[in-house]
Amino acid sequence: MASFHEATAIRALDSHTYLAHFPNEWCIGSVPHGGFVTSCFLSTAALHFSTTHAGRDQPHTITLHLTFLRRTSVGPARFSVRDAKLGKRTSTVHISLTQGSSDARSTAEPSVVGYLTQSNLSTEQGISLPTKWTLHPPPPPRPSFFHSLKPGTADDDDDGDKNWMLSPPSHPQFRKAAHRVQSYLPRNGQLEPGLADEWICFAQQPGEKFTQESLGFVADQFPQIVEMYPGAAAAGTTARGNPRGGIEDAEEEKKKKEKPNWYPTILLNLEVKKCLPPEGAEWLFVRVRAKKIENGRMDLEVVVLDEGGALVAVSNHVCLILGAERNLTRGGGTGEEEEGSEKTSKL
């Protein structure tokens, strides 16, 4: 089974065209994980600026804006790059993802389009001012097992940590990509409705670490807020407290929880604040918060911190809440069921 680095490998077809292959094990249902696809965009930009524009010394993506137009699929993918603006400090490229033929040369309409801005986080200079920003409410103290627990080999004891516990993903046959990381959630439950915290490391590939390009995946890999609400485990249901909702009996509630949801992304923004270490990072902290969940659509704000609590990246998403059957049935309708990313669930 391919590691994340291997699965997101990009190769150049020419100076502005790049090829990838989306494997089944990085899918949600039949659709490649949206964060995985985002990381492929980041890898494409990194390769483009290390080859075609190597002389500009702009190796790092500092902003990314993706719009998911159609669902993506397992198999070959083509990334076409257009240089929108090449500058001394920052450069911006437009990248479109298309699929549809064995050699990835299809003239099909793009599935995902985006703008990425490149710079050099290691050499940036300018005004820097302190702010009073902090996470609120504050998360539990960081885990005690950072240096005693080897990523990818954790057991159910979590090294006895009193604040965090390993949480395996739900619906493993549907949410295959979620099994590629280990997620540690607050042992005493999340702090408030609409908010979720986690610490994550890669699973199944001991020693694999997060890099700049894998921040796209990290920003889209977190506990599902929707499924934390009683009575809202299945798409189309209403949470407790909603006037349209009723009291579910235990059997009906159990049936709903057995049905996975699909959370296709319409839009994903990412801003990278700092470089990870050259050797990568074993652990990252992720907080996701929703401001409004209504009529099958929600916003998500994602914050990524490193082991020391430094801000690594911020991300904002707009996504839909659909049943898994919309993911697994191609051509079952038009419009929103064609969106292509998924917020993976672990609860």
N, C-alpha and C positions, 0 to 999 in steps of 0.2 A: 504494500500500500504506500502510495507516494506521500512524502512529507509535504508540508505546506510550501516550503521553498521550491520543491520539485514540481508541485501541482500548479504553482503560479509562474513557472518559467516561461519567458517570452523569447521568441527568436525573430530576428529581422528578416523580412522579405525584400525590402529595399529601404531607402533612407527615411521613408515616412509611412511604411506599412509593416505591421508586426503580427505574428501569429501566436496563438496559444491553443491549449486543449483543455476543456472543462471536464473533469472526471466525475463519475457518478458518486463517489464517496464524499464529495464536497457539495452535495445537493440537499435541499429540503424537498422531499417528495421527488418530483421529476425536474425541478428547477434548481440550477446552481445557486448556492447561498449568495445573497446580495453583497455581503461583506467580502466574500471570496472574489466576486466579480470586481468589487471596488479595489481590492488589492491588486488585481490584474491590471487595472487602469494605472495604479501607482507604479507597478513594475514596468509598464510600457513607457511611462514618462521618464522613469529612471534610466531605462535603456536608451531612449531617444536622446537624452541629454548627456549620456556618457559616450555616445557614438556620433550621431549627426551633429550635435552641438557641444561636443566635448570641450572646445575651447572657451566656452562661456562659464565654466566652473559653477554650474547651478544644479547640483545633484539632488536637491531635496524639494519635494512638493510641500508648499506651505498652505495652499488652499486647493480644495477640490469641490466641484459642484456637479453632481450627476442627476440626470433625469432618466428614469426607467420607463421607456416607451412601450416595450413589449417584453414578454417573458423570454428569458434565455433558455438554453438547452444544453444537454451533455454533448460534447463533441468539439470539432474545430471551431475556432473563433478568429476573426480578423479585426485588428485595431488599426484604424486609419487616422493619421495625425496631420493636422493642419497648423502651421505656425501662425498664431493670431497676432502675437507681438513679441519681438525679441529685443530685450533691453539689457542694460548694464547690470542693474541690481536684480530685476525680476523679468521673467519671460512667461508668456501665457500661450498654451496650446489648446486646440480643440481636438478631442479624440472621440471617434464614433466606433461602436462595436457592432459588427454585423455577423450573422451566421446563415447557413443555409446550403452549403455544399461541402464535399469531402476535402477540397483543397482550400476552403475558407476564402474563395475568390468570388463569392456570390454578390450579385448586385441587389440583393434584398434590402428592404428598408432597415435602418439601424434599430437595434434593440435597446441600446443605452447610448446616450450622448453626454458629453461633459466638457467643462473647461477646467484645466489644472494650471496653477501658477507655480513656477519653479524659482528657487533662490538657493542661497547657501547659508544654512542655519549656523554653521561653524564660524563664519566670518562676518555675520551681520553686525552692523554698528549703528548707533543712534541713541536717542534719548530713552532711558529706562527709568521708570518711576515705580515705587512700591504702591500696592493697593491693599485694601483690607478684605479682599475676596477670600472666602473659605467655604468649604462644604457645610451646608446647613440643611437639616441637622447633622452633626458630626457622626461619621460612621463609627462602629466599634473599633477598639485598638487593633492595629494590624496583626496578622497572624504571627504566632511564635515559631512556626515551622519553616520559615523562609529558607534557612540554611541547614536545617536538619532533614527536610523532606525533599527528596529529589523529584523534580517535575517529571510527570509521566509514569511514576511508580507509587503514587499515594495509595494508602489503604483506608479502610473505613474508620480508623481511629483518629485520623487527622493529626497524628502526633500529640493527641491530648489537648489540642487548642480549645480554650473555653469560649471563644467568641465566634469561631468560624467552623463550618462543617462542609464536607464534600457533598455535593448535590448532583446526582446523576441526571442526565437529561431524560425527559419523558418522550414517549412515542419513538423509540429508537429506530424502527424501520422507516418511519417517515422523516425524522430529523437526523439524518445520517451525519451531516456536518457538525452537529452539536457534540458528537462523540469525539471530535478531534481536539477538544480542550477539556480540561478539568476545571470545574467551577466550584468555588467555595463561597457559600452564602452565610449570612449572620445566623448563628445557632439559635438565637432567640426570636427569629423572624425579622422581616423588613421593618424599617423604622416608621413608615407611614404609608397610607394608600397612595398609589400613583408614583411610587419611588422604589427602586431596587438597587442594592449594592452587591458587588461580587469581587473576588480576587480570582484571576485565571492564570493558567499556565497551559502549555501544549501537552496533549496526552498522546500516548501510543508511539511517540518518537522521542524517547528520553534524550535530553540534551538539546532539543530544538528550542530556539529562542525567538522572541518577537523582534522584528526589525522595523525600519521605517515603512517598508512596503506592507507589512502585515498589520499596520494600524488601521487600514481599511476594514479588515476582518474584525479586529478588536472592537472597533466603533459600532459594529453591527452584531455583536455576540453578547447577549445578556439575558437575565431572567425575564420572562414575559409578564408585563404588568397586568395585562388583561386577565390572565389566568390566576391572578392573585385575588380577584374579586369573587366572593361567593355568588353562585348563580350565573356567572358569565363565562363559564369554561368553554362553551360552544358558541361559535359565531352565530349572531342573530338573537342571542339571549340578552336579557337586561340584568344588570347587577342589582343586588339587594339595596333597597332604598329608592329605586327608580319607581315612580308611580305606575309605570306600565308593567312592572315585574310582580310576580307573586311568590309565595313561599313554595319552594320545590320540595317534594318528598325525597327521601334519601336515595331511593332507587333511580329516580329520574336524574338526580344530581350526579350519581355515579355514571350513568350512561353518557351524560354530557362531557364529563371529564375524560371519558375514554375516546372521545372524538377530537383529534388534533385540529387546531386552527392553522390557517395560513395567513401571514402578515406581509403581503407584497408592498414593496416600497414604491412610492411615486417619485420621491425626491430625497437625496442624501447630500448634505454639505459636511465638509471636514476642514478644520483648520489645525495645522500642526504647530505646536508652540516650541518644541525643543527636540533635539536629537536624542535618540536612544544610544546607549554605549555601542561602540563599533562591533563588539562581540555579541550584541543583542541583549535583551532583557528576559529573564526567566519568568518574572511575575509582573502583572499589571493590575491596577485597580480600575473598576468601571462602575460609574453611577449613571443610571438612566432614570429620567423623570418625565412623566406626561402631564401636560397642563390641562388638556381637555380630550376626553374620549366620548365621541358622540356620533350616532348614525353610521357606525361602521368605519369611522375614520379617526385617526389620532396623530398628534404630534409627539415627538420624542426628543429630549435633550440629553446628550451623552457627554460625560466628562471622563477622561482617562488620565490617571495619575501613575507615577512610577513608585517603586518600593519606598522611596524617601518622601513621598507625598508631593513631589513636584508635578506641576501641570504639564502633561505631554500633548494632549489634543482635546478639542471640543468638537462636537458634531451635532447636527440637527436633522431630523428625519420627518417625513410625512408618509404615513402608510395606511393601508386599508386593513380591515379585519374580515376575513373570509373563511369559509369552511375548507377543509383539505381537499374536498372533491373538486373545487375550482382549480386547484393545482394539478391534480392528477388527470383531469379530463381536458384534452386539447380540443379547441373549436367548439366548446360548450356554450359560447355566447360571444359578446363583443364588449369592448371597452375595458373596464377595470380588471377583469379576470386575466388580462394579458400582461399586467405588470409583473416584473421579474424578480424581485428580491424578497427575502423572508427574514423576519426577526425570530431567531430560534428560541425555543422554550426549554426551560429546565425544570419547571415547577409542575 
